[in-house]
Amino acid sequence: MLINFRVKNFLSFMDEVEFTALATLERQHRERIFSTASLGLKVLPVAAFFGGNGSGKSNLFKALKYARRMVLQASNKPEDGTEREPFRLDPDCLTAPSEFGFDILLGDQVYRYAFSVSDEFVESESLCFLNGDRERTIFKRERQSGQDGWTSTSFDILKLPKEEREFLGFKTRDTLPNQLFLAAIRGRKIPVLEAVANWFRTRLVLLDPQSEFRAVEVGLLKADNFKSYCVASLMRAGTGISHIQTTPVDLDSIPMDEESKAKMLKHLEAGKDDGILLLRGPSRSRFIVRRQAGVIEVLRITTDHQGVDGGKVSFELSSESDGTERLIDLLPAFYELTSAETDRVFFIDELDRSLHTHLTRGLIESYLATRTPASRTQLFFTTHDPLLLDQDLLRRDEVWFLDKQENGHSKLTALSDFKGVRYDKNIRKNYLLGRFAGVPAMRSLPRRVEEVVSPQ
């Protein structure tokens, strides 16, 4: 679970901003708050980020995405830069490092991982056990006088066998100056280090409006439960879809030139059975090409609607609305979120893109209805939809505002930080009146001035 995230000097974040998923003493919706008596933690299952255009909502998403990429990118070259994007409106920030920090819960242990980067180098990196306010360092590196410096006690706390300890010592010297140690060591199966690195790889799921958690096509092929979930969700959403299925078609149906088709077939024939390729046509049509028992099969995603005579009428997925297609692409994520077994953290940028407000709310409500004090999944999302500002849906500590300041930097504030906000207050009305933050100060557009053309 994500307990805390901090970022400084990255994109529109000049000063450090901090998001915490730790629950306040608020009593609303306590039944869904994750609780662990051994650590004394109460962790929120959801957080919504509101703000005007350009306020920094997507930049918060991008900060997480950048940090995740740095942890997973082990193939750096010595001459590569870090590709960080500092706050550009203050010249001092161009040379100051960009800083990132995470507190994450794995099992019954909280870890604090932090790093900072300049344009060319990793300036610092550290990993600690976190118990309350007490930190116990696992490792710490800091760039000094042009060289990486490591604390002499790095890794001692892990009490590793001599061979693994010597290997870690070698890797500290082998890690490139523009590379995170957590990235360099990933895959080496060193306890604790591997677990933290894998949290970024398998537990932190970042979805922008163009990305998918898992392609719905694969889910339709492999899981009957998922297929039933999709159909039930689409029917409840009022899309008119009574069934979604994969329909066999000829290879010629794929909108692809012959040379590309030949390369695709060669790739599938060279692989193992059950090899799958997913293709998207120019008109939003979707295909699955797979090799099964040595035979190449082409499937097209179709939907069924009920005709006026009660019969079944099939449509291409490309015939559905943008909102319906967006919902279909979100369903694998929400199917995972409602599982009692998973502990993934989903951050969805612009959750409400192309969705009606009632549908967006329905997705959130369906997720929250499955949460208990033992549930470890989390859903964080950015949105423009003020109708979600409802204390019957979200607690005050689950609502966050991003606001652009006069000098262009973004500020992050929780609704629970504002005094005098009662549990029965109409927070939507007060938000739109500008009493919190995150509302753009929109003035009327300028009137067009017609040019006067002088006669020749």
Buried (B, 14 or more C-beta within 10 A) or exposed (E): BBBBBBBBBBBBBBEEBEBBBEBBEBEBBEEBBBBBEEBEBBBBBBBBBBBBEBBBBBBBBBBBBBBBEBBBBBEBEEEEEBEBBBBEEBEEBEEBBBBBBBBBBBEEBBBBBBBBBBBEBBBBBBBBBBEEEEEEBBBBBBBEEEEBEBEEEBBEBBEBEEEBBEBBEEBBEEBBBBBBBBBBBBEEEBEBBBBBBBBBEEBBBBBBBEEBBBBBBBBBBEBEEBBEBBBEBBEEBEBBBBBBBBEEBEBEBBEBEEEEBEEBBEEBEEEEEEBBBBBBBEEEBBBBBBBEEEEBBBBBBBBBBEEEEEEEEEEBBBBBEEBBBBBBBBBBBBBBBBEEEBBBBBBBBBBBBBBBEEBBBBBBEBBBEBBEBEBBBBBBBBBBBBBBBEBEBBBBBBBBBBBBBEEEBBBBBBBBBBEEBEEEBEBBEBBEEEEBBBBEEEEEEEEEEEEEEEEE
